[in-house]
């Protein structure tokens, strides 16, 4: 669904190697909270059942990035 600017409604978080990341279990909710940043933190809440899928999606993206960079620039 597009917002008033015509762009899709999506939250973007640019994660760098210097961005603080903290994870903690929320056992009462059977979830994990992953916090990004300190001053204006963003939290990603992940159900236990979705943890493997999230880890798999991150691994797939990393594998694709590695494959793309190992091929070198396309001419």
Residue pairs with C-beta under 8 A, 6 or more apart in sequence:
1 8
1 9
2 8
2 9
3 9
11 42
13 36
13 42
15 21
15 36
19 36
19 37
20 35
20 36
20 37
20 38
21 34
21 35
21 36
22 34
22 35
23 32
23 33
23 34
23 35
24 32
24 33
24 35
25 31
25 32
26 32
26 33
26 45
30 47
30 48
31 45
31 46
31 47
31 48
32 45
32 46
32 48
32 51
33 43
33 44
33 45
33 46
34 43
34 44
34 45
34 46
35 41
35 42
35 43
35 44
36 42
36 43
36 44
46 54
